[in-house]
Amino acid sequence: MKPNQHDSGFTVVEILVALSIVGLVAVTLISTLDYGRSALTAIQGDGHRLEQIALLRRVLAEALAQVTPSAAAQAPISGNDQTLIVVTSAPKLLSFLNSPVRLTLGPGAGGDGLSASWEATSNANSTVDHRIVAPDYRTRFSYLTAETAWAHLWADQLRIPSAIRVELRRAQSIGKGVELIFPVRAVANSACAVDPRALPCRAIR
């Protein structure tokens, strides 16, 4: 009696078909994992970007809401498209710095990103530095007046701009980035009460 051919195991064709199915399943799983990893990386990157935008908004909104002209020969606001200098009240977290303070926002060492430096105007040795925007982003400033609209340079000691615009985009990107606009408000400085004719004090009159 001849043995049953089906008792001899799987044929070569059946094994090849099974391997093909296993291969397709493996490719699908790997593609799904790669997509999930890419999506997670993108979400984390967007979250980090939103944190930077929120920090930049908080720093500038607080500083530009209380621009404080000093009796010293220094403009309350000055800067260009890459650097912004504001004489303002010290933020609450830096209350150990005597107000007013000089807030300087400018690019990092490599020319990208944005770093903030708070320096007490009464003591140049009292300085706090902090990076606000990562190096893979670029920040540009512009200044608004009724006469000139938006300008990329501000050096007027007698006036302050009515608003400051901040543009934030990736260093290698050519598309439109994030745009923030902050109104500027000056508050009186006690030193100006002593000498209201001092050049910077005229900016709030």
N, CA, C and O of each residue as an XYZ file, in Angstrom:
820
protein
N       0.847     -1.193      0.000
C       0.000      0.000      0.000
C       0.889      1.251      0.000
O       1.812      1.364      0.807
N       0.607      2.169     -0.894
C       1.429      3.375     -1.022
C       1.109      4.364      0.083
O      -0.059      4.532      0.434
N       2.148      5.042      0.658
C       1.904      6.049      1.694
C       1.188      7.274      1.118
O       1.362      7.620     -0.050
N       0.393      7.912      1.949
C      -0.333      9.129      1.542
C       0.663     10.271      1.340
O       1.467     10.577      2.221
N       0.591     10.899      0.149
C       1.534     11.971     -0.168
C       1.383     13.178      0.753
O       2.345     13.918      0.955
N       0.164     13.397      1.328
C      -0.055     14.558      2.190
C       0.596     14.390      3.559
O       0.699     15.356      4.315
N       1.043     13.160      3.894
C       1.708     12.936      5.171
C       3.171     13.350      5.155
O       3.835     13.329      6.192
N       3.669     13.722      4.004
C       5.099     14.053      3.892
C       5.426     15.473      4.297
O       6.603     15.832      4.259
N       4.430     16.348      4.699
C       4.673     17.725      5.124
C       4.261     18.730      4.065
O       3.551     18.409      3.111
N       4.747     20.010      4.269
C       4.385     21.079      3.342
C       5.208     20.990      2.071
O       6.363     20.565      2.084
N       4.595     21.395      0.987
C       5.324     21.445     -0.274
C       6.133     22.736     -0.333
O       5.938     23.648      0.470
N       7.039     22.792     -1.294
C       7.869     23.991     -1.458
C       7.013     25.209     -1.786
O       7.286     26.304     -1.295
N       6.003     25.036     -2.593
C       5.126     26.148     -2.972
C       4.396     26.694     -1.741
O       4.282     27.909     -1.578
N       3.902     25.802     -0.877
C       3.205     26.230      0.329
C       4.129     26.998      1.266
O       3.731     27.994      1.869
N       5.366     26.523      1.379
C       6.338     27.219      2.229
C       6.646     28.608      1.684
O       6.744     29.565      2.452
N       6.799     28.728      0.364
C       7.083     30.028     -0.244
C       5.920     30.996     -0.058
O       6.129     32.178      0.213
N       4.695     30.494     -0.202
C       3.527     31.341      0.001
C       3.463     31.839      1.442
O       3.175     33.008      1.696
N       3.737     30.924      2.389
C       3.717     31.307      3.809
C       4.780     32.351      4.114
O       4.523     33.307      4.846
N       5.978     32.172      3.557
C       7.049     33.137      3.781
C       6.704     34.503      3.180
O       7.033     35.545      3.748
N       6.041     34.480      2.033
C       5.640     35.741      1.404
C       4.644     36.491      2.280
O       4.732     37.709      2.433
N       3.690     35.749      2.859
C       2.693     36.370      3.729
C       3.359     36.951      4.970
O       3.055     38.069      5.386
N       4.273     36.178      5.557
C       4.985     36.655      6.740
C       5.800     37.906      6.412
O       5.865     38.840      7.212
N       6.422     37.919      5.230
C       7.201     39.075      4.818
C       6.346     40.321      4.648
O       6.743     41.413      5.054
N       5.157     40.155      4.041
C       4.254     41.290      3.870
C       3.785     41.840      5.213
O       3.706     43.053      5.410
N       3.473     40.920      6.139
C       3.052     41.354      7.465
C       4.173     42.121      8.172
O       3.933     43.141      8.817
N       5.415     41.606      8.036
C       6.554     42.263      8.681
C       6.794     43.653      8.097
O       7.064     44.598      8.840
N       6.698     43.786      6.766
C       6.893     45.090      6.126
C       5.824     46.077      6.582
O       6.113     47.245      6.839
N       4.583     45.594      6.680
C       3.487     46.456      7.127
C       3.708     46.940      8.556
O       3.495     48.113      8.863
N       4.137     46.025      9.429
C       4.386     46.401     10.820
C       5.524     47.407     10.933
O       5.432     48.372     11.692
N       6.603     47.181     10.171
C       7.745     48.098     10.223
C       7.342     49.484      9.716
O       7.734     50.499     10.293
N       6.551     49.523      8.626
C       6.102     50.808      8.091
C       5.223     51.545      9.094
O       5.324     52.761      9.256
N       4.354     50.782      9.767
C       3.484     51.392     10.770
C       4.286     51.963     11.927
O       3.996     53.060     12.406
N       5.304     51.218     12.384
C       6.137     51.692     13.485
C       6.930     52.929     13.080
O       7.070     53.862     13.871
N       7.455     52.943     11.841
C       8.194     54.107     11.368
C       7.298     55.337     11.287
O       7.709     56.437     11.655
N       6.067     55.145     10.801
C       5.131     56.258     10.715
C       4.791     56.778     12.108
O       4.721     57.987     12.331
N       4.581     55.847     13.046
C       4.280     56.259     14.419
C       5.427     57.015     15.045
O       5.215     57.995     15.758
N       6.666     56.558     14.780
C       7.831     57.243     15.315
C       7.956     58.647     14.714
O       8.253     59.608     15.424
N       7.727     58.759     13.395
C       7.799     60.073     12.749
C       6.721     61.014     13.274
O       6.971     62.197     13.504
N       5.519     60.471     13.460
C       4.427     61.302     13.984
C       4.733     61.766     15.398
O       4.451     62.911     15.752
N       5.310     60.879     16.212
C       5.645     61.243     17.584
C       6.725     62.322     17.611
O       6.662     63.263     18.402
N       7.725     62.168     16.725
C       8.787     63.174     16.646
C       8.224     64.529     16.235
O       8.610     65.564     16.779
N       7.299     64.511     15.261
C       6.688     65.768     14.810
C       5.877     66.415     15.920
O       5.921     67.633     16.094
N       5.136     65.607     16.673
C       4.337     66.144     17.772
C       5.233     66.751     18.845
O       4.956     67.831     19.368
N       6.322     66.033     19.167
C       7.252     66.559     20.166
C       7.893     67.857     19.684
O       8.073     68.794     20.462
N       8.242     67.908     18.377
C       8.830     69.126     17.832
C       7.859     70.287     17.873
O       8.238     71.408     18.211
N       6.590     70.022     17.525
C       5.584     71.078     17.580
C       5.364     71.543     19.019
O       5.185     72.733     19.276
N       5.378     70.586     19.956
C       5.207     70.956     21.355
C       6.339     71.840     21.850
O       6.111     72.812     22.570
N       7.571     71.493     21.456
C       8.729     72.306     21.856
C       8.640     73.697     21.232
O       8.968     74.694     21.874
N       8.197     73.756     19.979
C       8.052     75.043     19.292
C       6.993     75.902     19.970
O       7.189     77.105     20.142
N       5.886     75.305     20.352
C       4.840     76.060     21.040
C       5.325     76.577     22.392
O       4.959     77.677     22.804
N       6.146     75.790     23.080
C       6.696     76.242     24.356
C       7.589     77.467     24.152
O       7.545     78.407     24.946
N       8.397     77.458     23.093
C       9.271     78.595     22.821
C       8.459     79.847     22.478
O       8.773     80.947     22.935
N       7.414     79.665     21.669
C       6.570     80.795     21.299
C       5.889     81.375     22.538
O       5.810     82.592     22.705
N       5.398     80.482     23.403
C       4.728     80.948     24.629
C       5.694     81.703     25.529
O       5.324     82.721     26.114
N       6.940     81.213     25.649
C       7.931     81.889     26.477
C       8.292     83.247     25.889
O       8.386     84.234     26.619
N       8.494     83.305     24.578
C       8.823     84.571     23.919
C       7.680     85.570     24.084
O       7.919     86.749     24.346
N       6.443     85.105     23.932
C       5.282     85.985     24.093
C       5.206     86.538     25.517
O       4.930     87.720     25.721
N       5.452     85.675     26.487
C       5.366     86.107     27.885
C       6.445     87.135     28.210
O       6.169     88.144     28.858
N       7.674     86.880     27.762
C       8.790     87.793     28.050
C       8.556     89.164     27.424
O       8.711     90.191     28.085
N       8.179     89.174     26.140
C       8.022     90.458     25.458
C       6.761     91.203     25.890
O       6.775     92.428     26.017
N       5.671     90.470     26.117
C       4.439     91.135     26.543
C       4.651     91.858     27.865
O       4.177     92.978     28.052
N       5.362     91.215     28.777
C       5.615     91.833     30.080
C       6.581     93.006     29.962
O       6.380     94.046     30.590
N       7.631     92.842     29.156
C       8.638     93.901     29.039
C       8.088     95.128     28.321
O       8.323     96.257     28.751
N       7.353     94.911     27.223
C       6.890     96.044     26.422
C       5.662     96.721     27.018
O       5.267     97.792     26.558
N       5.056     96.116     28.031
C       3.924     96.744     28.695
C       4.371     97.722     29.769
O       3.550     98.460     30.314
N       5.670     97.736     30.080
C       6.168     98.635     31.122
C       7.563     99.155     30.765
O       8.505     99.065     31.553
N       7.660     99.701     29.553
C       8.908    100.337     29.130
C       9.187    101.507     30.062
O       8.311    102.338     30.298
N      10.404    101.574     30.591
C      10.728    102.546     31.642
C      11.894    103.424     31.216
O      13.049    103.032     31.384
N      11.622    104.591     30.674
C      12.724    105.497     30.341
C      13.518    105.856     31.592
O      12.952    106.035     32.670
N      14.808    105.957     31.438
C      15.672    106.328     32.560
C      16.262    107.703     32.311
O      16.279    108.195     31.183
N      16.743    108.313     33.380
C      17.349    109.637     33.251
C      18.714    109.571     32.577
O      19.256    110.593     32.158
N      19.267    108.359     32.473
C      20.559    108.208     31.786
C      20.361    108.413     30.291
O      19.248    108.316     29.773
N      21.452    108.694     29.619
C      21.387    108.972     28.180
C      21.271    107.668     27.404
O      22.209    107.255     26.722
N      20.130    107.034     27.512
C      19.904    105.781     26.807
C      18.455    105.724     26.349
O      17.542    106.012     27.123
N      18.245    105.350     25.089
C      16.892    105.268     24.548
C      16.121    104.147     25.244
O      16.697    103.097     25.527
N      14.829    104.346     25.525
C      14.037    103.285     26.152
C      13.949    102.037     25.291
O      13.935    100.921     25.810
N      13.889    102.220     23.974
C      13.858    101.104     23.027
C      14.807    101.415     21.884
O      14.796    102.520     21.342
N      15.614    100.459     21.526
C      16.491    100.584     20.369
C      16.713     99.194     19.797
O      16.499     98.194     20.482
N      17.141     99.131     18.549
C      17.414     97.826     17.962
C      17.321     97.827     16.454
O      17.058     98.850     15.822
N      17.546     96.641     15.891
C      17.432     96.440     14.450
C      16.617     95.161     14.215
O      15.867     94.731     15.091
N      16.765     94.564     13.044
C      15.939     93.396     12.745
C      16.368     92.151     13.508
O      15.603     91.191     13.600
N      17.593     92.151     14.062
C      18.074     90.968     14.767
C      18.172     91.156     16.282
O      18.142     90.176     17.025
N      18.284     92.366     16.736
C      18.498     92.632     18.156
C      17.515     93.694     18.643
O      17.271     94.692     17.966
N      16.962     93.460     19.823
C      16.040     94.405     20.444
C      16.521     94.694     21.858
O      16.805     93.768     22.619
N      16.613     95.969     22.216
C      17.016     96.392     23.557
C      15.892     97.222     24.155
O      15.454     98.207     23.560
N      15.424     96.824     25.333
C      14.316     97.499     25.997
C      14.706     97.808     27.433
O      15.172     96.925     28.154
N      14.520     99.054     27.855
C      14.677     99.418     29.264
C      13.299     99.279     29.903
O      12.369    100.004     29.548
N      13.172     98.352     30.841
C      11.868     98.000     31.378
C      11.983     97.643     32.855
O      13.081     97.615     33.411
N      10.872     97.378     33.470
C      10.879     96.926     34.860
C      11.343     95.478     34.922
O      11.111     94.705     33.993
N      11.989     95.120     36.002
C      12.456     93.743     36.164
C      11.263     92.801     36.289
O      10.309     93.123     36.996
N      11.290     91.636     35.616
C      10.196     90.677     35.769
C      10.142     90.139     37.199
O      11.119     90.230     37.943
N       9.009     89.587     37.568
C       8.807     89.130     38.942
C       9.835     88.078     39.346
O      10.315     88.080     40.480
N      10.175     87.174     38.417
C      11.136     86.121     38.744
C      12.543     86.671     38.945
O      13.393     86.003     39.535
N      12.793     87.888     38.457
C      14.119     88.507     38.595
C      14.015     89.768     39.446
O      14.685     90.767     39.182
N      13.181     89.711     40.451
C      12.966     90.889     41.294
C      14.212     91.300     42.067
O      14.277     92.411     42.593
N      15.203     90.411     42.139
C      16.453     90.776     42.825
C      17.269     91.769     42.004
O      18.193     92.393     42.526
N      16.930     91.922     40.712
C      17.575     92.950     39.901
C      16.849     94.271     40.126
O      15.623     94.335     40.023
N      17.584     95.301     40.425
C      16.971     96.597     40.666
C      16.426     97.185     39.366
O      17.145     97.280     38.372
N      15.153     97.577     39.378
C      14.550     98.206     38.196
C      15.045     99.649     38.066
O      15.333    100.301     39.070
N      15.143    100.150     36.824
C      14.835     99.432     35.591
C      15.987     98.522     35.152
O      17.128     98.689     35.584
N      15.663     97.555     34.284
C      16.671     96.647     33.753
C      16.736     96.830     32.244
O      15.795     97.314     31.614
N      17.853     96.437     31.691
C      18.039     96.487     30.244
C      17.869     95.070     29.691
O      18.712     94.203     29.919
N      16.784     94.845     28.970
C      16.533     93.540     28.357
C      17.073     93.564     26.933
O      16.670     94.395     26.119
N      17.982     92.652     26.644
C      18.554     92.537     25.301
C      18.175     91.194     24.714
O      18.485     90.150     25.289
N      17.510     91.214     23.577
C      17.142     90.008     22.847
C      17.941     89.979     21.554
O      17.885     90.922     20.764
N      18.681     88.903     21.337
C      19.502     88.813     20.142
C      19.838     87.385     19.812
O      19.588     86.488     20.618
N      20.407     87.148     18.629
C      20.742     85.780     18.208
C      21.823     85.172     19.073
O      22.592     85.875     19.729
N      21.866     83.841     19.061
C      22.887     83.129     19.817
C      24.244     83.207     19.146
O      24.445     83.974     18.205
N      25.176     82.401     19.644
C      26.558     82.458     19.162
C      26.660     82.146     17.674
O      27.497     82.722     16.979
N      25.808     81.232     17.171
C      25.877     80.846     15.770
C      25.079     81.737     14.841
O      25.017     81.477     13.640
N      24.468     82.781     15.373
C      23.672     83.679     14.552
C      22.211     83.288     14.456
O      21.421     84.013     13.852
N      21.831     82.156     15.037
C      20.449     81.698     15.014
C      19.932     81.572     16.436
O      20.671     81.753     17.403
N      18.643     81.256     16.543
C      18.042     81.173     17.862
C      17.853     82.559     18.451
O      18.030     83.564     17.764
N      17.498     82.607     19.711
C      17.304     83.896     20.378
C      17.629     83.748     21.849
O      17.114     82.856     22.521
N      18.492     84.631     22.349
C      18.866     84.643     23.758
C      18.422     85.955     24.388
O      18.402     86.999     23.737
N      18.068     85.883     25.660
C      17.648     87.064     26.405
C      18.644     87.337     27.518
O      19.152     86.416     28.156
N      18.913     88.609     27.741
C      19.823     89.021     28.802
C      19.189     90.182     29.554
O      18.873     91.217     28.967
N      19.005     90.002     30.866
C      18.494     91.066     31.717
C      19.658     91.634     32.521
O      20.348     90.900     33.228
N      19.871     92.928     32.411
C      20.990     93.574     33.104
C      20.475     94.782     33.868
O      19.797     95.639     33.300
N      20.794     94.852     35.148
C      20.388     96.004     35.954
C      21.125     97.243     35.456
O      22.351     97.236     35.348
N      20.388     98.298     35.154
C      21.023     99.511     34.633
C      21.910    100.171     35.671
O      22.820    100.925     35.327
N      21.647     99.890     36.953
C      22.451    100.493     38.015
C      23.686     99.671     38.362
O      24.565    100.136     39.087
N      23.747     98.442     37.836
C      24.883     97.566     38.158
C      25.113     96.620     36.988
O      24.369     95.657     36.800
N      26.148     96.902     36.206
C      26.425     96.100     35.009
C      26.834     94.672     35.346
O      26.808     93.807     34.470
N      27.209     94.406     36.588
C      27.619     93.053     36.974
C      26.430     92.151     37.317
O      26.592     90.941     37.478
N      25.233     92.743     37.427
C      24.034     91.957     37.726
C      23.330     91.626     36.421
O      22.542     92.420     35.908
N      23.623     90.434     35.886
C      23.098     90.027     34.585
C      22.578     88.603     34.657
O      23.187     87.737     35.285
N      21.442     88.368     34.005
C      20.861     87.033     33.900
C      20.661     86.728     32.425
O      20.027     87.504     31.711
N      21.197     85.599     31.962
C      21.082     85.197     30.560
C      20.236     83.929     30.463
O      20.292     83.055     31.327
N      19.453     83.856     29.389
C      18.615     82.675     29.180
C      18.288     82.544     27.698
O      17.921     83.523     27.048
N      18.426     81.302     27.155
C      18.041     81.066     25.758
C      16.533     80.884     25.683
O      15.953     80.099     26.434
N      15.907     81.611     24.775
C      14.454     81.549     24.626
C      14.058     80.706     23.417
O      13.125     79.906     23.501
N      14.755     80.875     22.298
C      14.425     80.176     21.060
C      15.615     79.322     20.647
O      16.758     79.776     20.693
N      15.344     78.084     20.242
C      16.397     77.135     19.879
C      17.170     77.611     18.644
O      16.665     78.427     17.872
N      18.411     77.095     18.455
C      19.256     77.562     17.339
C      18.698     77.257     15.960
O      19.127     77.876     14.987
N      17.747     76.317     15.834
C      17.221     76.006     14.502
C      16.117     76.968     14.073
O      15.445     76.734     13.069
N      15.929     78.040     14.823
C      14.956     79.076     14.453
C      15.643     80.425     14.331
O      16.675     80.675     14.955
N      15.055     81.283     13.522
C      15.528     82.657     13.379
C      14.424     83.618     13.777
O      13.246     83.378     13.512
N      14.817     84.700     14.412
C      13.861     85.692     14.889
C      14.191     87.046     14.280
O      15.352     87.454     14.251
N      13.170     87.742     13.795
C      13.357     89.072     13.208
C      12.387     90.055     13.862
O      11.226     89.734     14.115
N      12.899     91.274     14.131
C      12.100     92.321     14.764
C      11.809     93.434     13.761
O      12.610     93.708     12.867
N      10.655     94.068     13.923
C      10.340     95.290     13.173
C       9.515     96.201     14.072
O       8.882     95.747     15.025
N       9.531     97.500     13.753
C       9.015     98.529     14.659
C       7.987     99.378     13.922
O       8.198     99.760     12.770
N       6.874     99.672     14.591
C       5.763    100.355     13.949
C       5.635    101.796     14.428
O       5.635    102.074     15.628
N       5.524    102.715     13.450
C       5.155    104.105     13.732
C       4.117    104.515     12.703
O       4.009    103.908     11.638
N       3.355    105.549     13.028
C       2.319    106.011     12.115
C       2.920    106.597     10.834
O       2.295    106.561      9.774
N       4.135    107.136     10.942
C       4.746    107.807      9.797
C       5.436    106.828      8.846
O       5.307    106.953      7.629
N       6.152    105.873      9.387
C       6.986    105.010      8.543
C       6.454    103.593      8.398
O       7.070    102.774      7.717
N       5.325    103.287      9.023
C       4.820    101.903      9.059
C       5.882    101.011      9.694
O       6.544    101.427     10.644
N       6.053     99.799      9.189
C       7.023     98.884      9.808
C       8.431     99.190      9.326
O       8.680     99.311      8.127
N       9.344     99.312     10.276
C      10.756     99.571      9.963
C      11.615     98.525     10.669
O      11.223     97.985     11.704
N      12.786     98.243     10.103
C      13.681     97.239     10.670
C      14.789     97.840     11.534
O      15.707     97.137     11.957
N      14.693     99.136     11.790
C      15.693     99.800     12.629
C      14.984    100.829     13.493
O      14.112    101.560     13.025
N      15.383    100.874     14.793
C      14.830    101.883     15.697
C      15.960    102.477     16.526
O      16.623    101.783     17.297
N      16.168    103.801     16.345
C      17.240    104.477     17.079
C      16.795    105.857     17.532
O      17.629    106.732     17.765
N      15.491    106.063     17.659
C      14.943    107.369     18.043
C      14.888    107.455     19.567
O      14.146    106.706     20.204
N      15.658    108.352     20.147
C      15.682    108.509     21.602
C      14.498    109.309     22.134
O      14.220    109.272     23.333
N      13.801    110.026     21.269
C      12.706    110.880     21.705
C      11.340    110.198     21.625
O      10.362    110.701     22.177
N      11.272    109.065     20.945
C       9.995    108.386     20.795
C      10.176    106.882     20.994
O      11.281    106.346     20.905
N       9.065    106.234     21.262
C       9.046    104.777     21.293
C       8.079    104.302     20.216
O       7.106    104.999     19.929
N       8.313    103.142     19.611
C       7.366    102.646     18.599
C       6.029    102.298     19.241
O       5.967    101.965     20.424
N       4.976    102.376     18.464
C       3.658    102.029     18.995
C       3.469    100.526     19.116
O       2.630    100.067     19.891
N       4.245     99.748     18.352
C       4.161     98.285     18.429
C       5.457     97.687     17.902
O       6.190     98.331     17.152
N       5.731     96.459     18.298
C       6.895     95.714     17.816
C       6.409     94.363     17.296
O       5.639     93.664     17.953
N       6.876     94.019     16.111
C       6.503     92.742     15.489
C       7.685     91.782     15.552
O       8.830     92.167     15.314
N       7.388     90.524     15.878
C       8.411     89.487     15.956
C       8.024     88.371     14.986
O       6.920     87.830     15.054
N       8.942     88.036     14.089
C       8.720     86.945     13.143
C       9.647     85.786     13.513
O      10.853     85.965     13.683
N       9.063     84.611     13.632
C       9.800     83.425     14.059
C       9.620     82.339     13.022
O       8.494     81.948     12.716
N      10.742     81.838     12.467
C      10.655     80.765     11.480
C      11.894     79.886     11.560
O      12.918     80.288     12.113
N      11.793     78.690     11.006
C      12.943     77.785     11.000
C      14.071     78.371     10.163
O      13.834     79.075      9.182
N      15.306     78.069     10.566
C      16.471     78.678      9.915
C      16.542     78.339      8.431
O      16.928     79.191      7.631
N      16.178     77.115      8.041
C      16.287     76.694      6.649
C      14.974     76.806      5.892
O      14.893     76.396      4.734
N      13.951     77.352      6.522
C      12.638     77.426      5.895
C      12.486     78.727      5.124
O      12.976     79.775      5.543
N      11.787     78.641      3.970
C      11.514     79.840      3.180
C      10.028     80.202      3.270
O       9.603     81.227      2.735
N       9.255     79.376      3.935
C       7.833     79.637      4.082
C       7.567     80.635      5.193
O       8.478     81.103      5.876
N       6.285     80.947      5.351
C       5.884     81.906      6.375
C       5.946     81.238      7.740
O       5.491     80.107      7.907
N       6.507     81.940      8.709
C       6.605     81.416     10.062
C       5.508     81.979     10.947
O       4.396     82.251     10.493
N       5.837     82.147     12.206
C       4.896     82.681     13.187
C       5.154     84.174     13.358
O       6.303     84.608     13.435
N       4.085     84.951     13.416
C       4.201     86.400     13.569
C       3.473     86.839     14.835
O       2.297     86.527     15.026
N       4.184     87.565     15.695
C       3.616     88.082     16.932
C       3.748     89.600     16.940
O       4.784     90.137     16.547
N       2.706     90.291     17.384
C       2.733     91.759     17.452
C       2.408     92.189     18.878
O       1.417     91.749     19.463
N       3.254     93.053     19.427
C       3.119     93.498     20.809
C       2.958     95.016     20.858
O       3.783     95.731     20.289
N       1.926     95.524     21.516
C       1.836     96.975     21.730
C       2.883     97.410     22.744
O       3.287     96.631     23.607
N       3.314     98.646     22.636
C       4.343     99.187     23.529
C       3.704    100.237     24.423
O       2.981    101.115     23.952
N       3.976    100.139     25.707
C       3.430    101.097     26.669
C       4.548    101.548     27.606
O       5.245    100.725     28.200
N       4.709    102.855     27.730
C       5.745    103.408     28.606
C       5.145    103.791     29.948
O       4.021    104.288     30.024
N       5.905    103.553     30.994
C       5.505    103.967     32.336
C       6.550    104.940     32.865
O       7.705    104.920     32.440
N       6.132    105.786     33.793
C       7.044    106.801     34.323
C       8.079    106.183     35.243
O       7.806    105.219     35.958
N       9.260    106.752     35.211
C      10.344    106.327     36.082
C      10.533    107.400     37.161
O      10.462    108.594     36.871
N      10.767    106.979     38.378
C      10.927    107.949     39.473
C      12.086    108.901     39.210
O      12.058    110.051     39.647
N      13.115    108.422     38.491
C      14.253    109.295     38.186
C      13.849    110.427     37.252
O      14.452    111.501     37.273
N      12.813    110.184     36.421
C      12.369    111.226     35.502
C      11.620    112.332     36.235
O      11.519    113.455     35.741
N      11.097    112.009     37.410
C      10.432    113.051     38.199
C      11.444    114.081     38.674
O      11.115    115.256     38.842
N      12.676    113.634     38.889
C      13.743    114.547     39.323
C      14.247    115.377     38.151
O      14.489    116.577     38.282
N      14.400    114.724     37.003
C      14.916    115.418     35.827
C      14.050    115.067     34.616
O      14.484    114.286     33.768
N      12.843    115.619     34.511
C      11.935    115.266     33.416
C      12.425    115.719     32.052
O      11.921    115.255     31.029
N      13.413    116.632     32.020
C      13.925    117.096     30.744
C      15.037    116.209     30.201
O      15.532    116.441     29.098
N      15.436    115.186     30.972
C      16.447    114.257     30.480
C      15.958    113.632     29.176
O      14.769    113.353     29.021
N      16.869    113.419     28.255
C      16.503    113.001     26.890
C      15.601    111.767     26.865
O      14.552    111.824     26.223
N      15.942    110.654     27.525
C      15.064    109.491     27.432
C      13.710    109.696     28.075
O      12.731    109.073     27.665
N      13.635    110.569     29.088
C      12.363    110.787     29.776
C      11.332    111.450     28.887
O      10.134    111.348     29.150
N      11.768    112.118     27.852
C      10.832    112.797     26.956
C      10.018    111.808     26.138
O       8.999    112.179     25.557
N      10.455    110.546     26.085
C       9.762    109.552     25.269
C       8.386    109.238     25.805
O       7.541    108.747     25.056
N       8.123    109.505     27.093
C       6.825    109.170     27.650
C       5.924    110.385     27.742
O       4.789    110.270     28.205
N       6.386    111.523     27.322
C       5.599    112.753     27.475
C       4.708    112.971     26.258
O       3.970    113.955     26.202
